Amino acid sequence: MNQALFLCKVIMKKHGSVQLEGMGECISLVAKLSQILGKDGFSTTKNIRSENVEGNRQGLNPKLIIKLEKSANFDKLTENIVPKS
């Protein structure tokens, strides 16, 4: 979980936004990541979507897609993170 949070911060620092996608049992991880980043003041939620994707064995699988953008104070909170070029 800590690695995923760090990677989200690095991607947002470099690109300004990040899109999290989870399918099946990973939906809860995507929701938890977005909640933590929002609660700690790193991001704002831009868009939340859900889809049903056809799977090989089980028919339709649920998929959650959450797009996050940097918050107003993101740069101040992440001064110590320096992404490599």
Buried (B, 14 or more C-beta within 10 A) or exposed (E): EEEBBEEBBBBBBEEEBBBBBBBEEEBEBBBBBBEBBBEEEBBBEEEBEEEEEEEEEEEEBEBBBBBBBBBEEBEEBBEEEEEEE
